[in-house]
Amino acid sequence: MKPTISEKCPLCGTDAVFYYVDYEERKYFKCPSCTKFQITRRADSKLAEAPQQ
C-alpha cells in the first residue's frame, strides 16, 4: 500500500489525505467534503496560483 500524505484539499481547503499515482504525476485525494478524486500535478499547481474568491 502506498503511503498517504496529509494536505489541504485543493478544491475546498478541508484537511484531506492523498497518495501519488501514475508515476507521481497525479494525486489521488480522499477528502471528507469532496469525496475521492484525482488531480494532476500541473492542475494542482494552477489551482494554488489561482486568485481566491
Phi and psi in radians as a Rosetta constraint file:
Dihedral C 1 N 2 CA 2 C 2 CIRCULARHARMONIC -1.374 0.35
Dihedral N 2 CA 2 C 2 N 3 CIRCULARHARMONIC 2.557 0.35
Dihedral C 2 N 3 CA 3 C 3 CIRCULARHARMONIC -1.238 0.35
Dihedral N 3 CA 3 C 3 N 4 CIRCULARHARMONIC 2.447 0.35
Dihedral C 3 N 4 CA 4 C 4 CIRCULARHARMONIC -1.643 0.35
Dihedral N 4 CA 4 C 4 N 5 CIRCULARHARMONIC 2.639 0.35
Dihedral C 4 N 5 CA 5 C 5 CIRCULARHARMONIC -2.160 0.35
Dihedral N 5 CA 5 C 5 N 6 CIRCULARHARMONIC 2.339 0.35
Dihedral C 5 N 6 CA 6 C 6 CIRCULARHARMONIC -1.474 0.35
Dihedral N 6 CA 6 C 6 N 7 CIRCULARHARMONIC 2.393 0.35
Dihedral C 6 N 7 CA 7 C 7 CIRCULARHARMONIC -2.858 0.35
Dihedral N 7 CA 7 C 7 N 8 CIRCULARHARMONIC 2.743 0.35
Dihedral C 7 N 8 CA 8 C 8 CIRCULARHARMONIC -1.206 0.35
Dihedral N 8 CA 8 C 8 N 9 CIRCULARHARMONIC 2.457 0.35
Dihedral C 8 N 9 CA 9 C 9 CIRCULARHARMONIC -1.100 0.35
Dihedral N 9 CA 9 C 9 N 10 CIRCULARHARMONIC 2.276 0.35
Dihedral C 9 N 10 CA 10 C 10 CIRCULARHARMONIC -1.210 0.35
Dihedral N 10 CA 10 C 10 N 11 CIRCULARHARMONIC -0.270 0.35
Dihedral C 10 N 11 CA 11 C 11 CIRCULARHARMONIC -1.617 0.35
Dihedral N 11 CA 11 C 11 N 12 CIRCULARHARMONIC -0.733 0.35
Dihedral C 11 N 12 CA 12 C 12 CIRCULARHARMONIC -2.138 0.35
Dihedral N 12 CA 12 C 12 N 13 CIRCULARHARMONIC -0.239 0.35
Dihedral C 12 N 13 CA 13 C 13 CIRCULARHARMONIC 1.503 0.35
Dihedral N 13 CA 13 C 13 N 14 CIRCULARHARMONIC 0.026 0.35
Dihedral C 13 N 14 CA 14 C 14 CIRCULARHARMONIC -1.281 0.35
Dihedral N 14 CA 14 C 14 N 15 CIRCULARHARMONIC 2.627 0.35
Dihedral C 14 N 15 CA 15 C 15 CIRCULARHARMONIC -1.059 0.35
Dihedral N 15 CA 15 C 15 N 16 CIRCULARHARMONIC 2.240 0.35
Dihedral C 15 N 16 CA 16 C 16 CIRCULARHARMONIC -2.495 0.35
Dihedral N 16 CA 16 C 16 N 17 CIRCULARHARMONIC 3.078 0.35
Dihedral C 16 N 17 CA 17 C 17 CIRCULARHARMONIC -2.248 0.35
Dihedral N 17 CA 17 C 17 N 18 CIRCULARHARMONIC 2.694 0.35
Dihedral C 17 N 18 CA 18 C 18 CIRCULARHARMONIC -2.562 0.35
Dihedral N 18 CA 18 C 18 N 19 CIRCULARHARMONIC 2.879 0.35
Dihedral C 18 N 19 CA 19 C 19 CIRCULARHARMONIC -2.432 0.35
Dihedral N 19 CA 19 C 19 N 20 CIRCULARHARMONIC 2.668 0.35
Dihedral C 19 N 20 CA 20 C 20 CIRCULARHARMONIC -1.339 0.35
Dihedral N 20 CA 20 C 20 N 21 CIRCULARHARMONIC 2.494 0.35
Dihedral C 20 N 21 CA 21 C 21 CIRCULARHARMONIC -2.354 0.35
Dihedral N 21 CA 21 C 21 N 22 CIRCULARHARMONIC 3.003 0.35
Dihedral C 21 N 22 CA 22 C 22 CIRCULARHARMONIC 0.953 0.35
Dihedral N 22 CA 22 C 22 N 23 CIRCULARHARMONIC 0.919 0.35
Dihedral C 22 N 23 CA 23 C 23 CIRCULARHARMONIC 0.972 0.35
Dihedral N 23 CA 23 C 23 N 24 CIRCULARHARMONIC 0.709 0.35
Dihedral C 23 N 24 CA 24 C 24 CIRCULARHARMONIC 1.128 0.35
Dihedral N 24 CA 24 C 24 N 25 CIRCULARHARMONIC 0.411 0.35
Dihedral C 24 N 25 CA 25 C 25 CIRCULARHARMONIC -1.596 0.35
Dihedral N 25 CA 25 C 25 N 26 CIRCULARHARMONIC -0.279 0.35
Dihedral C 25 N 26 CA 26 C 26 CIRCULARHARMONIC -2.317 0.35
Dihedral N 26 CA 26 C 26 N 27 CIRCULARHARMONIC 2.666 0.35
Dihedral C 26 N 27 CA 27 C 27 CIRCULARHARMONIC -1.943 0.35
Dihedral N 27 CA 27 C 27 N 28 CIRCULARHARMONIC 2.284 0.35
Dihedral C 27 N 28 CA 28 C 28 CIRCULARHARMONIC -1.747 0.35
Dihedral N 28 CA 28 C 28 N 29 CIRCULARHARMONIC 1.834 0.35
Dihedral C 28 N 29 CA 29 C 29 CIRCULARHARMONIC -1.599 0.35
Dihedral N 29 CA 29 C 29 N 30 CIRCULARHARMONIC 2.561 0.35
Dihedral C 29 N 30 CA 30 C 30 CIRCULARHARMONIC -2.189 0.35
Dihedral N 30 CA 30 C 30 N 31 CIRCULARHARMONIC 1.808 0.35
Dihedral C 30 N 31 CA 31 C 31 CIRCULARHARMONIC -1.988 0.35
Dihedral N 31 CA 31 C 31 N 32 CIRCULARHARMONIC 2.374 0.35
Dihedral C 31 N 32 CA 32 C 32 CIRCULARHARMONIC -1.139 0.35
Dihedral N 32 CA 32 C 32 N 33 CIRCULARHARMONIC -0.428 0.35
Dihedral C 32 N 33 CA 33 C 33 CIRCULARHARMONIC -1.632 0.35
Dihedral N 33 CA 33 C 33 N 34 CIRCULARHARMONIC -0.807 0.35
Dihedral C 33 N 34 CA 34 C 34 CIRCULARHARMONIC -1.604 0.35
Dihedral N 34 CA 34 C 34 N 35 CIRCULARHARMONIC -0.066 0.35
Dihedral C 34 N 35 CA 35 C 35 CIRCULARHARMONIC 1.172 0.35
Dihedral N 35 CA 35 C 35 N 36 CIRCULARHARMONIC -2.424 0.35
Dihedral C 35 N 36 CA 36 C 36 CIRCULARHARMONIC -1.813 0.35
Dihedral N 36 CA 36 C 36 N 37 CIRCULARHARMONIC 2.407 0.35
Dihedral C 36 N 37 CA 37 C 37 CIRCULARHARMONIC -2.793 0.35
Dihedral N 37 CA 37 C 37 N 38 CIRCULARHARMONIC 2.847 0.35
Dihedral C 37 N 38 CA 38 C 38 CIRCULARHARMONIC -2.023 0.35
Dihedral N 38 CA 38 C 38 N 39 CIRCULARHARMONIC 2.560 0.35
Dihedral C 38 N 39 CA 39 C 39 CIRCULARHARMONIC -2.449 0.35
Dihedral N 39 CA 39 C 39 N 40 CIRCULARHARMONIC 2.422 0.35
Dihedral C 39 N 40 CA 40 C 40 CIRCULARHARMONIC -1.293 0.35
Dihedral N 40 CA 40 C 40 N 41 CIRCULARHARMONIC 2.764 0.35
Dihedral C 40 N 41 CA 41 C 41 CIRCULARHARMONIC -1.076 0.35
Dihedral N 41 CA 41 C 41 N 42 CIRCULARHARMONIC -0.649 0.35
Dihedral C 41 N 42 CA 42 C 42 CIRCULARHARMONIC -1.141 0.35
Dihedral N 42 CA 42 C 42 N 43 CIRCULARHARMONIC -0.810 0.35
Dihedral C 42 N 43 CA 43 C 43 CIRCULARHARMONIC -1.108 0.35
Dihedral N 43 CA 43 C 43 N 44 CIRCULARHARMONIC -0.666 0.35
Dihedral C 43 N 44 CA 44 C 44 CIRCULARHARMONIC -1.080 0.35
Dihedral N 44 CA 44 C 44 N 45 CIRCULARHARMONIC -0.735 0.35
Dihedral C 44 N 45 CA 45 C 45 CIRCULARHARMONIC -1.230 0.35
Dihedral N 45 CA 45 C 45 N 46 CIRCULARHARMONIC -0.621 0.35
Dihedral C 45 N 46 CA 46 C 46 CIRCULARHARMONIC -1.140 0.35
Dihedral N 46 CA 46 C 46 N 47 CIRCULARHARMONIC -0.706 0.35
Dihedral C 46 N 47 CA 47 C 47 CIRCULARHARMONIC -1.114 0.35
Dihedral N 47 CA 47 C 47 N 48 CIRCULARHARMONIC -0.655 0.35
Dihedral C 47 N 48 CA 48 C 48 CIRCULARHARMONIC -1.147 0.35
Dihedral N 48 CA 48 C 48 N 49 CIRCULARHARMONIC -0.556 0.35
Dihedral C 48 N 49 CA 49 C 49 CIRCULARHARMONIC -1.487 0.35
Dihedral N 49 CA 49 C 49 N 50 CIRCULARHARMONIC -0.284 0.35
Dihedral C 49 N 50 CA 50 C 50 CIRCULARHARMONIC -1.191 0.35
Dihedral N 50 CA 50 C 50 N 51 CIRCULARHARMONIC 2.540 0.35
Dihedral C 50 N 51 CA 51 C 51 CIRCULARHARMONIC -1.142 0.35
Dihedral N 51 CA 51 C 51 N 52 CIRCULARHARMONIC 2.465 0.35
Dihedral C 51 N 52 CA 52 C 52 CIRCULARHARMONIC -1.493 0.35
Dihedral N 52 CA 52 C 52 N 53 CIRCULARHARMONIC 2.501 0.35
